[in-house]
Amino acid sequence: MPKKLIQRFMPKPETLRDHKYLRMFGTLLHKPNLWALNRKSAPGAFAVGLFVAWVPMPFQMVLAAGLAILFNVNLPVAVALVWITNPLTMPIMFYAAYIVGTKILGHKAQAFHFEATWTWIEASISTIGSPFLVGCIALGIVSAIAGFVVIKSMWRYSILFKWQQRKADK
C-alpha cells in the first residue's frame, strides 16, 4: 500500500534529471537506488525530505537531492517532500521553529513584526536568529526521525498484511 500511494505522487526520473538545478549532479543521478522505491530507500527519503523542509534556505530541492544522493535514498520522494515548506505553510512552520528554539535555549519569546525585506532580516538575525535556527534544526531532526519510523512501520505492516493474505488464500 505505501509503495502504490507514494508512486502515485512521485515525479518521473526524467523530469528530475532534466531539472535545471539538478543537472549539476550529472552522472550521480544514474544510481539505480535513487529511483527505486523499496523498504530501504523510502524511509530514508522521507527522513531527508522532512529534515530539509525545515532548513530555512532557498533552493531546498538542491540540498534534498544532494543528501538523497549522499545517503543513496529515493531522490523523487526526498525532493518532493521539501515542498511541505511553501508560501502557505512557511510562516506557521518557521514561527513554530522560533517558539521551539526559545524553549530549548531558555529564552523568552519576543514579539516581532515580520517584514519581507533584507533590512529586517539583518536587523532581526541577532535577536531571533539563534532560537529560530535551533528550532529549525530540532524540528527537522524530530520530523526526520518520525517520518523514517512511520514509513518503515507502514512498509513492515504492509508486508506482514500481504503475507497473511497469501497464507489465508492457501
Secondary structure, 3 states (H helix, E strand, C coil): CHHHHHHHHCCCHHHHHCCCCCHHHHHHHHCHHHCCCCCCHHHHHHHHHHHHHCCCCCCHHHHHHHHHHHHCCCHHHHHHHHHHCCCCCHHHHHHHHHHHHHHHHCCCCCCCCCCCCHHHHHHHHHHHHHHHHHHHHHHHHHHHHHHHHHHHHHHHHHHHHHHHHHHHHC
